[in-house]
Amino acid sequence: MAIVLPIKTAVALQFPFGLILVVYNVLKYSKNINLVKLWPFFVGAAVAAPVGFVALNWFPEAIMKQALALLIVLSILSSRLPWTEKRARHFAKSKLAGGLFGLLSGWFFGAYTIGGPPAVIYFKAKEADPIKIKGIIAIYFLVTDMFISGLLCYSGILNKEIFFQAVGYAPPAIIGSLIGVLAFKKISAKGYLPAVDILLFIAAILLCIR
C-alpha cells in the first residue's frame, strides 16, 4: 500500500484487520508461555517504538520508504541465505541480542507496524517449540499493535475516515489471506517462497522509485 498511498495512510489502513488476526493467534497459540526470559527484547521494543513513530511523523516520506525497502531486502536475505540466517540466529542467542533485536523491531513497528522479521529471528533462537514461538509472536504483535494504534489515534493519523476505509479493506484482506494459505498448501515451498521473495523485491524497488 505504501507504493500507491502516502505512507501514513498505508500504515493506518492495516487496522482493524491486523488486530483481528493477532487476537485470533493469541487465543489459539499463547498457552503456557514464559515471557520473563524475553524481557530484554520487550524493553528494547518499548524504547524504540515511540522513536519509530516520531520518525513516521517527522522524517521525509522518501527516506521512510527507502528504509522500508531496506528492511524488506535485509529480511529476505536473512531468511533465504543459509549463512546469513545461521549468523543471525547465533547472534540472537547472546545476552546482548535481546535488546538490539528489540530496538530494531520496535523502531519498525513504530514507523510501519511491521517489526516482525527481527522479532521472529530472536524468538526462534530463544524457543524451540513452534507453537510457543507462534504464541510469543502473537502476544508481541497484539501489544505493539494496540500501543501503535493508540498513538495513531492520538496523532489523528488513524481517524474515523481512515478506520472505516480500513474496514472496507478487511474483507478482501481476509480473502487474500485464505488464498495465500490455500496456495501454500497446494504449491511446494520450493516454488512458492521464491515467488513471494521476487514480489517483495519488486515492491522494495518501487518504494525507492516512487
DORO-896890 format. One line per 4 residues: number of its first residue (from 1); their letters; for each residue x, y, z of N, C-alpha, C. Coordinates in Angstrom, 1 decimal. Layout:
REM residues N
NUM> A> X,Y,Z,X,Y,Z,X,Y,Z  ...
END
This chain:
REM residues 210
1> MAIV> 0.8,-1.2,0.0,0.0,0.0,0.0,0.9,1.3,0.0  2.1,1.1,0.6,2.9,2.3,0.7,3.4,2.7,-0.7  3.3,1.8,-1.7,3.7,2.2,-3.0,2.8,3.2,-3.7  1.5,3.0,-3.4,0.5,3.8,-4.1,-0.2,4.9,-3.2
5> LPIK> 0.1,4.8,-1.9,-0.6,5.7,-1.0,0.5,6.4,-0.1  0.2,7.6,0.4,1.1,8.2,1.4,1.4,7.2,2.5  2.6,7.2,3.0,3.0,6.1,3.9,2.2,6.1,5.2  1.8,7.3,5.7,1.0,7.4,6.9,-0.4,6.7,6.7
9> TAVA> -1.0,7.0,5.6,-2.3,6.3,5.3,-2.1,4.8,5.1  -1.0,4.4,4.5,-0.8,3.0,4.3,-0.6,2.3,5.6  0.1,2.9,6.6,0.3,2.3,7.9,-1.0,2.2,8.6  -1.8,3.3,8.6,-3.1,3.3,9.3,-4.1,2.3,8.8
13> LQFP> -4.0,2.0,7.5,-5.0,1.1,6.9,-4.8,-0.3,7.2  -3.7,-0.7,7.9,-3.5,-2.0,8.3,-4.5,-2.4,9.5  -5.1,-1.4,10.0,-6.1,-1.7,11.1,-7.5,-1.6,10.4  -8.5,-2.4,10.9,-8.5,-3.3,12.0,-8.2,-4.7,11.7
17> FGLI> -7.9,-5.0,10.5,-7.7,-6.4,10.1,-6.5,-7.0,10.9  -5.4,-6.2,11.0,-4.2,-6.7,11.7,-4.6,-7.1,13.2  -5.4,-6.3,13.9,-5.7,-6.6,15.2,-6.6,-7.8,15.3  -7.5,-8.0,14.4,-8.3,-9.2,14.4,-7.5,-10.4,14.3
21> LVVY> -6.5,-10.4,13.4,-5.6,-11.5,13.1,-4.8,-11.9,14.3  -4.2,-10.8,15.0,-3.3,-11.1,16.1,-4.1,-11.6,17.3  -5.3,-11.1,17.5,-6.2,-11.6,18.6,-6.5,-13.0,18.4  -6.8,-13.4,17.2,-7.1,-14.8,16.9,-5.9,-15.7,17.2
25> NVLK> -4.7,-15.2,16.8,-3.5,-16.0,17.1,-3.1,-16.1,18.6  -3.4,-15.0,19.3,-3.2,-15.1,20.7,-4.1,-16.1,21.4  -5.3,-16.1,21.1,-6.3,-17.1,21.6,-5.9,-18.5,21.3  -5.4,-18.7,20.1,-5.1,-20.0,19.6,-3.8,-20.6,20.1
29> YSKN> -2.7,-19.7,20.2,-1.4,-20.2,20.4,-0.7,-19.9,21.8  -1.2,-18.9,22.5,-0.5,-18.3,23.6,-0.9,-19.0,24.9  -0.5,-20.3,25.1,-0.7,-21.0,26.3,0.6,-21.5,26.8  0.8,-21.5,28.2,2.0,-21.9,28.9,3.3,-21.3,28.3
33> INLV> 3.2,-20.0,28.2,4.4,-19.3,27.6,5.0,-18.4,28.8  6.3,-18.6,28.9,7.1,-17.8,29.9,7.8,-16.6,29.1  7.3,-15.4,29.4,7.8,-14.2,28.7,9.0,-13.6,29.5  9.2,-14.0,30.7,10.2,-13.4,31.6,11.6,-13.4,30.9
37> KLWP> 11.9,-14.5,30.3,13.3,-14.7,29.8,13.5,-13.8,28.5  12.4,-13.2,28.0,12.5,-12.4,26.8,12.4,-10.9,27.2  12.6,-10.6,28.4,12.4,-9.2,28.9,13.4,-8.2,28.2  14.6,-8.5,27.8,15.5,-7.5,27.1,14.9,-7.1,25.8
41> FFVG> 14.3,-8.1,25.1,13.7,-7.8,23.8,12.5,-6.8,24.0  11.6,-7.1,24.9,10.4,-6.3,25.1,10.8,-4.9,25.6  11.8,-4.8,26.4,12.3,-3.5,26.9,12.8,-2.7,25.7  13.7,-3.3,24.9,14.2,-2.6,23.7,13.1,-2.2,22.8
45> AAVA> 12.1,-3.0,22.5,11.0,-2.6,21.7,10.2,-1.5,22.2  10.0,-1.5,23.6,9.2,-0.4,24.2,9.9,0.9,24.1  11.2,0.9,24.1,12.0,2.1,24.0,12.0,2.6,22.5  12.1,1.7,21.6,12.3,2.1,20.2,11.0,2.4,19.5
49> APVG> 9.9,1.8,19.9,8.6,2.0,19.2,8.2,3.5,19.1  8.2,4.2,20.2,7.8,5.7,20.1,8.8,6.4,19.2  10.1,6.0,19.2,11.0,6.7,18.3,10.7,6.5,16.9  10.3,5.3,16.6,9.9,5.0,15.2,8.7,5.7,14.8
53> FVAL> 7.7,5.9,15.7,6.5,6.7,15.5,6.8,8.1,15.2  7.8,8.7,16.0,8.2,10.1,15.7,8.8,10.2,14.4  9.6,9.2,14.0,10.2,9.2,12.6,9.1,9.2,11.5  8.1,8.5,11.7,7.0,8.5,10.8,6.4,9.9,10.6
57> NWFP> 6.3,10.6,11.7,5.7,11.9,11.6,6.7,13.0,11.2  8.0,12.8,11.4,8.9,13.9,11.1,9.9,13.7,10.0  10.2,12.5,9.7,11.2,12.2,8.6,10.5,12.4,7.2  11.2,12.8,6.2,10.6,12.9,4.9,10.1,11.5,4.4
61> EAIM> 9.0,11.5,3.7,8.4,10.3,3.3,9.3,9.5,2.4  10.1,10.1,1.6,11.1,9.4,0.7,12.1,8.5,1.5  12.6,9.1,2.6,13.5,8.4,3.5,12.8,7.2,4.2  11.6,7.4,4.6,10.9,6.4,5.3,10.6,5.2,4.3
65> KQAL> 10.3,5.5,3.1,10.0,4.4,2.1,11.3,3.7,1.8  12.4,4.4,1.7,13.7,3.8,1.4,14.1,2.9,2.6  13.9,3.3,3.8,14.1,2.5,5.0,13.3,1.2,5.0  12.0,1.4,4.6,11.2,0.2,4.5,11.7,-0.8,3.4
69> ALLI> 12.1,-0.2,2.3,12.7,-1.1,1.2,13.9,-1.8,1.7  14.7,-1.1,2.5,15.9,-1.8,3.0,15.6,-2.9,4.0  14.6,-2.7,4.8,14.1,-3.8,5.7,13.6,-5.0,4.9  12.9,-4.7,3.8,12.4,-5.8,3.0,13.5,-6.7,2.5
73> VLSI> 14.5,-6.0,1.9,15.7,-6.7,1.3,16.5,-7.4,2.4  16.7,-6.8,3.5,17.5,-7.5,4.5,16.7,-8.7,5.1  15.4,-8.5,5.2,14.6,-9.6,5.8,14.7,-10.8,4.8  14.6,-10.6,3.5,14.6,-11.7,2.5,16.0,-12.3,2.6
77> LSSR> 17.1,-11.5,2.6,18.4,-12.1,2.6,18.7,-12.9,3.9  18.2,-12.4,5.0,18.5,-13.1,6.3,17.7,-14.4,6.4  16.6,-14.5,5.6,15.8,-15.8,5.7,16.1,-16.7,4.6  16.7,-16.2,3.5,16.9,-17.1,2.3,18.3,-17.6,2.1
81> LPWT> 19.3,-16.8,2.7,20.6,-17.2,2.5,21.0,-18.0,3.8  21.5,-19.3,3.7,21.7,-20.1,4.8,22.8,-19.5,5.8  23.8,-18.9,5.2,24.9,-18.4,6.1,24.4,-17.1,6.9  23.6,-16.3,6.3,23.1,-15.1,7.0,22.1,-15.5,8.1
85> EKRA> 21.2,-16.4,7.8,20.2,-16.9,8.7,20.9,-17.6,9.9  22.0,-18.3,9.6,22.7,-19.0,10.7,23.4,-18.0,11.6  24.0,-17.0,11.0,24.7,-16.0,11.8,23.7,-15.2,12.7  22.6,-14.8,12.1,21.5,-14.1,12.8,21.0,-14.8,14.0
89> RHFA> 20.8,-16.1,13.8,20.2,-16.9,14.9,21.3,-17.2,16.0  22.6,-17.3,15.5,23.7,-17.5,16.5,23.8,-16.2,17.4  23.7,-15.1,16.7,23.8,-13.8,17.5,22.6,-13.6,18.4  21.5,-14.1,17.9,20.2,-13.9,18.7,20.3,-14.6,20.0
93> KSKL> 21.2,-15.6,20.2,21.3,-16.4,21.4,22.1,-15.6,22.5  22.8,-14.6,22.1,23.6,-13.9,23.1,22.7,-13.0,23.9  23.3,-12.5,25.1,22.6,-11.7,26.0,22.3,-10.3,25.4  23.3,-9.8,24.6,23.2,-8.5,24.0,22.1,-8.5,23.0
97> AGGL> 21.8,-9.6,22.3,20.9,-9.6,21.2,19.5,-9.2,21.5  19.0,-9.6,22.7,17.6,-9.3,23.0,17.3,-7.8,22.9  18.1,-7.0,23.5,17.9,-5.5,23.5,18.0,-5.0,22.1  19.0,-5.4,21.3,19.3,-4.9,20.0,18.2,-5.3,19.0
101> FGLL> 17.8,-6.6,19.1,16.7,-7.0,18.2,15.4,-6.3,18.6  15.2,-6.1,19.9,14.0,-5.4,20.4,14.0,-3.9,19.9  15.2,-3.3,19.9,15.2,-1.9,19.4,14.9,-1.8,17.9  15.5,-2.8,17.1,15.2,-2.8,15.7,13.8,-3.1,15.4
105> SGWF> 13.2,-4.1,16.0,11.8,-4.5,15.8,10.9,-3.3,16.2  11.2,-2.8,17.4,10.3,-1.7,17.9,10.3,-0.5,17.0  11.5,-0.1,16.5,11.5,1.0,15.6,10.6,0.8,14.4  10.8,-0.3,13.8,10.0,-0.6,12.6,8.5,-0.8,12.9
109> FGAY> 8.2,-1.3,14.1,6.8,-1.3,14.4,6.2,0.1,14.6  7.0,1.0,15.3,6.6,2.3,15.5,6.4,3.1,14.2  7.3,2.8,13.2,7.3,3.6,12.0,6.3,3.0,11.0  6.2,1.6,10.9,5.4,1.0,9.9,4.5,-0.1,10.4
113> TIGG> 4.5,-0.4,11.7,3.8,-1.5,12.3,4.2,-2.9,11.6  5.5,-3.0,11.2,6.0,-4.2,10.6,7.3,-4.6,11.2  7.4,-4.8,12.5,8.7,-5.1,13.1,8.9,-6.6,13.2  8.1,-7.4,12.4,8.1,-8.8,12.6,9.4,-9.5,12.3
117> PPAV> 10.2,-9.3,11.2,11.4,-10.1,11.0,12.4,-10.1,12.1  12.8,-9.0,12.7,13.7,-9.1,13.8,13.2,-9.9,15.0  11.9,-9.7,15.3,11.2,-10.5,16.3,11.2,-12.0,16.1  10.9,-12.4,14.9,10.8,-13.8,14.5,12.2,-14.4,14.7
121> IYFK> 13.3,-13.8,14.2,14.6,-14.3,14.3,15.0,-14.5,15.8  14.7,-13.5,16.6,15.0,-13.6,18.0,14.2,-14.7,18.8  13.0,-14.7,18.5,12.1,-15.7,19.2,12.4,-17.1,18.8  12.8,-17.3,17.6,13.2,-18.7,17.1,14.5,-19.1,17.8
125> AKEA> 15.4,-18.2,18.1,16.6,-18.5,18.7,16.4,-18.8,20.2  15.4,-18.3,20.8,15.2,-18.5,22.2,14.2,-19.6,22.6  13.4,-20.0,21.6,12.4,-21.0,21.9,12.4,-22.1,20.8  12.3,-23.3,21.2,12.4,-24.4,20.2,11.0,-24.9,19.7
129> DPIK> 10.0,-24.7,20.6,8.6,-25.2,20.3,8.0,-24.3,19.3  7.6,-24.7,18.1,7.0,-23.9,17.1,5.7,-23.2,17.5  4.9,-24.0,18.3,3.6,-23.5,18.8,3.8,-22.3,19.8  4.8,-22.5,20.6,5.1,-21.4,21.6,5.7,-20.2,20.9
133> IKGI> 6.5,-20.4,19.8,7.0,-19.3,19.0,5.9,-18.5,18.4  4.9,-19.2,17.9,3.7,-18.5,17.3,3.0,-17.7,18.4  2.9,-18.3,19.6,2.2,-17.7,20.7,2.9,-16.4,21.2  4.2,-16.5,21.3,5.0,-15.3,21.7,4.9,-14.2,20.7
137> IAIY> 5.0,-14.6,19.4,4.9,-13.6,18.3,3.5,-12.9,18.3  2.5,-13.8,18.6,1.1,-13.2,18.6,0.9,-12.2,19.8  1.5,-12.6,20.9,1.4,-11.7,22.1,2.1,-10.4,21.8  3.3,-10.5,21.2,4.1,-9.3,20.9,3.4,-8.4,19.9
141> FLVT> 2.8,-9.0,18.9,2.1,-8.3,17.9,0.9,-7.6,18.5  0.2,-8.3,19.4,-1.0,-7.7,20.0,-0.7,-6.5,20.8  0.4,-6.6,21.6,0.8,-5.5,22.5,1.2,-4.3,21.7  2.1,-4.6,20.7,2.6,-3.5,19.8,1.5,-2.8,19.0
145> DMFI> 0.6,-3.7,18.4,-0.4,-3.1,17.6,-1.4,-2.2,18.4  -1.7,-2.7,19.7,-2.6,-1.8,20.5,-1.9,-0.5,20.9  -0.6,-0.6,21.1,0.2,0.6,21.5,0.3,1.6,20.3  0.6,1.0,19.2,0.8,1.9,18.0,-0.6,2.4,17.5
149> SGLL> -1.6,1.6,17.6,-2.9,2.1,17.2,-3.4,3.3,18.1  -3.0,3.2,19.4,-3.3,4.3,20.3,-2.6,5.6,19.9  -1.3,5.4,19.5,-0.5,6.6,19.1,-1.1,7.1,17.7  -1.5,6.2,16.9,-2.1,6.7,15.6,-3.4,7.4,15.8
153> CYSG> -4.2,6.9,16.7,-5.5,7.6,17.0,-5.2,9.0,17.7  -4.3,9.0,18.6,-3.9,10.3,19.3,-3.4,11.3,18.4  -2.6,10.9,17.4,-2.0,11.9,16.5,-2.9,12.3,15.4  -4.1,11.5,15.2,-5.0,11.9,14.1,-4.8,11.1,12.8
157> ILNK> -3.7,10.3,12.8,-3.4,9.6,11.6,-4.4,8.5,11.3  -4.8,7.8,12.4,-5.9,6.9,12.3,-7.2,7.5,12.8  -7.9,8.2,11.9,-9.2,8.9,12.3,-10.4,8.1,11.8  -11.6,8.6,12.0,-12.8,7.9,11.7,-12.8,7.5,10.2
161> EIFF> -12.4,8.5,9.3,-12.4,8.2,7.9,-11.5,7.1,7.5  -10.3,7.1,8.0,-9.3,6.0,7.7,-9.8,4.7,8.3  -10.4,4.7,9.5,-10.9,3.5,10.1,-11.9,2.8,9.3  -12.9,3.6,8.8,-13.9,2.9,8.0,-13.4,2.5,6.6
165> QAVG> -12.4,3.2,6.1,-11.8,2.8,4.9,-11.0,1.5,5.1  -10.4,1.3,6.3,-9.7,0.1,6.7,-10.7,-1.0,6.8  -11.9,-0.8,7.4,-12.9,-1.8,7.5,-13.3,-2.3,6.1  -13.4,-1.4,5.1,-13.7,-1.8,3.8,-12.6,-2.7,3.1
169> YAPP> -11.3,-2.5,3.6,-10.3,-3.3,3.1,-10.2,-4.7,3.8  -10.8,-4.8,4.9,-10.7,-6.1,5.7,-11.2,-7.3,4.9  -12.4,-7.3,4.3,-12.9,-8.5,3.6,-11.9,-9.0,2.5  -11.5,-8.1,1.6,-10.5,-8.6,0.6,-9.2,-9.0,1.2
173> AIIG> -8.8,-8.4,2.4,-7.6,-8.9,3.0,-7.8,-10.3,3.6  -9.0,-10.5,4.1,-9.3,-11.9,4.7,-9.3,-12.9,3.5  -9.9,-12.5,2.4,-10.0,-13.4,1.3,-8.5,-13.7,0.8  -7.7,-12.6,0.7,-6.3,-12.8,0.2,-5.5,-13.7,1.2
177> SLIG> -5.8,-13.6,2.5,-5.1,-14.4,3.4,-5.5,-15.9,3.2  -6.8,-16.1,3.0,-7.2,-17.5,2.8,-6.6,-18.1,1.5  -6.6,-17.2,0.5,-6.0,-17.7,-0.8,-4.5,-18.0,-0.6  -3.8,-17.2,0.2,-2.4,-17.4,0.5,-2.2,-18.7,1.2
181> VLAF> -3.1,-19.0,2.2,-3.0,-20.3,2.9,-3.2,-21.5,2.0  -4.2,-21.4,1.2,-4.5,-22.5,0.3,-3.4,-22.7,-0.8  -2.9,-21.5,-1.3,-1.8,-21.6,-2.3,-0.6,-22.3,-1.7  -0.3,-21.9,-0.4,0.9,-22.5,0.3,0.7,-24.0,0.4
185> KKIS> -0.5,-24.5,0.6,-0.8,-25.9,0.8,-0.7,-26.6,-0.5  -1.1,-26.0,-1.6,-1.2,-26.6,-2.9,0.2,-26.6,-3.7  0.9,-25.5,-3.4,2.2,-25.3,-4.2,3.3,-25.6,-3.2  4.4,-26.2,-3.8,5.5,-26.6,-2.9,6.2,-25.3,-2.5
189> AKGY> 6.8,-25.4,-1.3,7.6,-24.2,-0.8,8.7,-23.8,-1.7  9.3,-24.8,-2.4,10.4,-24.6,-3.3,10.0,-23.6,-4.4  8.7,-23.6,-4.9,8.3,-22.7,-5.9,7.6,-21.5,-5.3  6.9,-21.7,-4.2,6.0,-20.6,-3.6,6.9,-19.5,-3.0
193> LPAV> 7.8,-19.9,-2.1,8.6,-18.8,-1.4,9.4,-18.0,-2.3  10.2,-18.5,-3.3,10.9,-17.7,-4.2,10.0,-16.7,-4.9  8.8,-17.1,-5.3,7.9,-16.2,-6.0,7.5,-15.0,-5.0  7.3,-15.3,-3.8,6.9,-14.3,-2.8,8.1,-13.3,-2.7
197> DILL> 9.3,-13.9,-2.6,10.5,-13.0,-2.4,10.7,-12.1,-3.6  10.4,-12.6,-4.8,10.6,-11.8,-6.0,9.6,-10.6,-6.0  8.3,-10.9,-5.6,7.3,-9.8,-5.5,7.8,-8.8,-4.4  8.3,-9.3,-3.3,8.8,-8.3,-2.3,10.0,-7.5,-2.8
201> FIAA> 10.9,-8.1,-3.6,12.0,-7.3,-4.1,11.5,-6.2,-5.1  10.5,-6.6,-5.9,9.9,-5.6,-6.8,9.2,-4.5,-6.0  8.6,-4.8,-4.9,7.9,-3.8,-4.0,9.0,-2.9,-3.5  10.1,-3.5,-3.0,11.2,-2.6,-2.5,11.8,-1.7,-3.5
205> ILLC> 11.9,-2.1,-4.8,12.4,-1.3,-5.8,11.4,-0.1,-6.1  10.1,-0.5,-6.1,9.1,0.6,-6.4,9.1,1.6,-5.3  9.3,1.1,-4.0,9.3,2.1,-2.9,10.4,3.1,-3.0  11.6,2.6,-3.6,12.7,3.6,-3.8,12.5,4.5,-4.9
209> IR> 11.7,4.1,-5.9,11.4,4.9,-7.1,10.4,6.0,-6.9  9.3,5.6,-6.2,8.2,6.4,-6.0,8.4,7.4,-4.8
END
